[in-house]
């Protein structure tokens, strides 16, 4: 038996398995796509949608996104808690009423000046000499008339960390105690210290103090004659500048403020002034004398006691190390 001849057997190509890879490398574009592109070129058609075709779609998409964001913002704004809206309305109402009260106070001060001028004119026509001068002097002492003269300016402010933590909200709504905040009792002690040092007239943030004035608090707000004041509290006192400053610093008012500064960071400063003008009291009312044995008329003291969680006296307050 003889072996089959090698010439009669089919010979297989060694690179037959590489045909597909060779086709991919040499002709990456499918013939169908090439034919379609050729037809578009023959018909003078663009190769694709291009830049001008994509622009309208992008504008429509952007407009849709802006519309969705606007709708979401309006829905979120309309879904605010009722308490937030009521608080904003209350703040706006308080601001409006305070502005109206300030306008009425300015008008009242102008009317008081007109009344004083007319009163003096009428008194000067009386037979008794010196009556107008005595009435004018009493008006200065009681706070019924404006007064001008030298004196000192005492500025009292909250501790720095308390001032920085303020959010601008109404302090009357804040009922939390803060040792670095100036309380009504602190202003009471300071004002009494100035009276004791020889002050002839005193005002706090433009509010003239009289024998019937009251310094109290509502929440954490300080009220002077029921008018809310905001720090810093500027206390102006008319009198001899040198004597006032020395006596106040050595007296109970100066020692109390120094204690608050050393232990709680309350800030204060006192400086002399050659000329101060204090307005007349806007809430001064005339009282009649009472017959002995009759029921006395109730009146508010200038430094009526108020409740607070903090006292300005060193003996009742624990100092920080």
C-alpha positions in Angstrom: 0.0 0.0 0.0 1.3 3.3 -1.0 0.7 6.6 0.8 -1.4 9.2 -0.9 0.4 11.7 -2.9 0.8 15.1 -1.4 -0.1 16.8 -4.7 -3.6 15.4 -4.7 -4.6 16.7 -1.1 -6.2 20.2 -0.8 -3.9 22.7 0.7 -5.4 25.1 3.4 -4.2 28.7 3.6 -2.4 29.5 6.8 -3.9 33.1 7.0 -7.5 32.1 6.5 -8.4 32.8 10.2 -7.1 36.4 9.8 -9.5 37.4 7.1 -12.1 39.0 9.4 -9.5 41.0 11.3 -7.9 42.1 8.0 -11.3 43.2 6.7 -12.0 45.3 9.9 -8.6 47.0 9.7 -8.7 47.8 6.0 -12.4 48.6 5.6 -13.8 50.0 8.9 -16.9 51.6 7.3 -19.7 49.2 6.3 -20.3 49.2 2.6 -24.0 50.1 3.2 -23.1 53.3 5.1 -20.6 54.2 2.4 -23.3 53.7 -0.3 -25.8 55.9 1.7 -23.2 58.6 2.1 -22.4 58.5 -1.6 -26.1 58.9 -2.5 -26.4 62.0 -0.2 -23.5 63.6 -1.8 -25.0 63.0 -5.3 -28.3 64.6 -4.1 -26.4 67.6 -2.6 -27.8 66.7 0.9 -25.9 67.6 4.1 -24.1 64.8 5.8 -26.0 65.2 9.2 -28.1 67.5 11.3 -25.0 69.5 12.1 -24.8 72.7 14.2 -27.9 74.3 12.8 -30.0 71.3 13.4 -29.0 70.9 17.1 -29.5 74.6 18.1 -33.3 74.7 18.2 -33.3 71.5 20.3 -30.8 72.9 22.8 -32.9 76.1 23.1 -36.1 74.1 23.8 -34.3 72.0 26.4 -32.9 75.0 28.2 -36.3 76.7 28.3 -37.8 73.6 29.7 -35.2 73.4 32.5 -35.7 77.1 33.4 -39.5 76.6 33.5 -39.1 73.6 35.8 -36.8 75.5 38.2 -39.2 78.5 38.3 -42.2 76.2 39.1 -40.2 74.5 41.8 -39.2 77.8 43.4 -42.7 79.1 43.4 -44.0 75.9 45.0 -41.3 76.0 47.7 -42.1 79.6 48.5 -45.8 79.0 48.7 -45.2 76.0 51.1 -43.4 78.0 53.9 -44.7 77.3 57.4 -47.6 79.5 58.5 -45.5 80.5 61.5 -42.8 82.0 59.3 -45.3 84.1 57.4 -47.1 85.3 60.5 -43.7 86.3 62.0 -42.8 88.3 59.0 -46.2 90.0 59.0 -45.8 90.8 62.7 -42.3 92.3 62.2 -43.6 94.4 59.3 -46.5 95.7 61.5 -44.1 96.5 64.4 -41.9 98.4 62.1 -44.8 100.4 60.7 -46.2 101.2 64.2 -42.7 102.2 65.5 -42.3 104.6 62.5 -45.7 106.1 63.1 -44.9 106.5 66.9 -41.6 108.3 66.0 -43.4 110.7 63.7 -46.0 111.5 66.4 -43.2 112.0 69.0 -41.5 114.5 66.7 -44.8 116.3 66.2 -45.4 116.3 69.9 -42.0 117.8 70.7 -42.8 120.7 68.2 -46.2 121.3 69.9 -44.5 121.3 73.3 -42.1 124.0 72.2 -45.0 126.1 70.9 -46.9 125.7 74.2 -43.8 126.7 76.1 -43.4 129.8 74.1 -47.0 130.8 74.5 -46.9 130.0 78.2 -43.9 132.2 78.7 -45.5 135.0 76.8 -48.6 134.8 79.0 -46.6 134.6 82.2 -44.5 137.6 81.3 -47.6 139.7 81.2 -48.5 138.8 84.8 -48.0 141.4 87.5 -45.8 139.1 89.6 -42.2 139.6 88.4 -40.0 136.6 87.8 -42.9 134.1 87.5 -41.9 133.1 83.9 -38.3 132.4 85.0 -39.4 130.2 87.9 -41.7 128.2 85.6 -38.9 127.8 83.1 -36.6 126.6 85.8 -39.1 124.1 87.1 -39.6 122.9 83.5 -35.9 122.1 83.2 -35.9 120.2 86.5 -39.0 118.2 85.9 -38.1 117.4 82.3 -41.0 119.3 80.8 -38.6 121.5 78.7 -35.6 120.7 76.7 -32.2 121.5 78.2 -28.8 122.3 76.8 -25.4 122.3 78.6 -22.1 120.5 79.2 -22.1 117.0 80.6 -20.9 113.4 80.0 -21.9 110.7 77.6 -22.0 107.1 78.9 -22.2 104.3 76.3 -23.2 100.8 77.5 -23.3 97.9 75.0 -23.7 94.1 75.0 -20.7 91.8 75.1 -19.0 91.4 71.8 -20.0 87.7 71.4 -23.6 88.7 72.1 -23.6 91.5 69.5 -22.1 89.2 66.9 -24.6 86.5 67.6 -27.5 88.8 67.0 -29.7 87.9 64.0 -31.7 91.1 63.7 -34.9 89.6 65.0 -37.2 91.4 67.5 -35.5 91.1 70.9 -38.9 91.2 72.7 -39.5 87.7 71.4 -36.2 86.4 72.9 -36.7 85.0 76.4 -33.4 83.3 76.9 -31.1 84.7 79.5 -27.6 85.8 78.4 -25.1 87.1 81.0 -23.3 89.2 78.3 -26.5 91.2 77.5 -27.2 94.6 79.0 -30.4 94.3 81.2 -32.8 96.9 82.4 -31.3 96.5 85.9 -27.9 97.4 84.6 -29.3 100.6 83.1 -31.2 101.4 86.3 -27.9 101.2 88.3 -26.1 103.3 85.7 -28.8 106.0 85.7 -29.0 106.1 89.4 -25.2 106.4 89.6 -25.4 109.5 87.3 -28.1 111.1 89.4 -26.0 110.4 92.5 -23.0 111.9 90.9 -24.8 115.2 90.5 -26.5 115.0 87.1 -29.2 117.7 86.5 -30.8 116.0 83.5 -30.5 112.5 82.0 -31.7 110.8 78.8 -31.3 107.3 77.3 -31.2 107.0 73.5 -33.0 110.3 73.2 -35.6 109.4 75.9 -35.7 112.0 78.6 -35.9 110.6 82.1 -38.2 112.2 84.8 -39.4 111.3 88.2 -42.1 109.3 86.6 -40.0 107.4 84.0 -39.6 103.7 84.2 -36.8 101.4 82.9 -38.1 97.9 82.5 -37.8 94.9 80.2 -39.9 92.9 77.8 -38.2 89.6 77.0 -34.6 90.7 76.4 -35.6 94.2 75.1 -35.1 97.2 77.4 -38.0 99.7 77.6 -37.7 103.3 78.7 -41.2 104.8 79.3 -42.5 101.8 77.3 -40.4 102.6 74.3 -38.2 99.7 73.2 -34.5 100.6 72.8 -31.7 98.7 71.0 -28.0 98.6 72.1 -25.7 100.4 72.3 -27.4 102.5 75.0 -26.2 106.1 75.0 -26.9 107.8 78.3 -26.4 111.6 78.2 -26.2 113.5 81.5 -25.9 117.3 81.9 -23.8 118.6 84.7 -20.2 119.5 85.5 -18.2 117.1 83.2 -15.2 116.7 85.5 -17.2 116.1 88.6 -19.7 113.8 87.0 -17.2 111.5 85.4 -15.1 111.2 88.6 -18.0 110.7 91.0 -19.7 108.2 88.7 -16.5 106.1 88.3 -16.0 106.0 92.0 -19.6 105.4 92.9 -21.9 102.4 92.7 -22.8 102.9 89.0 -19.2 102.9 87.8 -18.2 100.0 90.0 -21.2 97.9 88.8 -20.4 98.5 85.1 -16.7 97.7 85.7 -17.7 94.4 87.4 -19.9 93.5 84.4 -17.1 94.3 82.0 -14.5 92.3 83.9 -16.7 89.2 84.4 -19.2 89.2 81.6 -17.7 91.3 78.8 -20.2 94.1 78.9 -18.7 97.1 77.2 -19.0 100.7 78.4 -17.2 104.0 78.2 -17.7 107.5 79.5 -16.5 110.8 78.0 -17.0 114.5 78.7 -18.9 116.8 76.3 -18.9 120.5 76.1 -22.5 120.8 74.8 -25.4 118.4 75.1 -29.1 118.9 74.2 -31.7 116.7 75.9 -35.2 116.9 74.6 -38.3 117.4 76.7 -40.1 114.3 78.0 -42.8 113.1 75.6 -44.7 111.2 78.3 -44.8 113.8 81.1 -48.3 114.3 82.6 -49.5 116.8 85.2 -50.5 115.4 88.6 -52.6 117.1 91.2 -51.8 117.1 94.9 -53.8 114.7 97.0 -55.7 115.6 100.2 -54.1 113.9 103.2 -55.9 110.6 104.0 -57.2 110.1 100.4 -56.1 107.3 98.1 -52.8 108.2 96.5 -52.4 108.3 92.8 -50.2 105.4 91.5 -47.1 106.4 89.6 -44.1 104.5 88.2 -40.7 105.1 89.8 -37.7 106.0 87.7 -35.9 102.9 88.7 -38.7 100.4 89.4 -37.6 96.9 90.2 -37.8 94.3 87.5 -37.3 90.6 87.5 -34.3 89.2 85.7 -32.2 86.1 85.9 -29.1 88.2 86.4 -28.2 90.8 89.0 -25.6 93.5 88.5 -24.5 93.5 92.1 -21.2 91.7 92.6 -22.4 90.1 95.9 -25.3 88.3 94.2 -23.4 87.2 91.0 -20.8 84.6 90.7 -17.7 85.9 89.0 -16.1 83.8 86.3 -12.4 82.8 86.7 
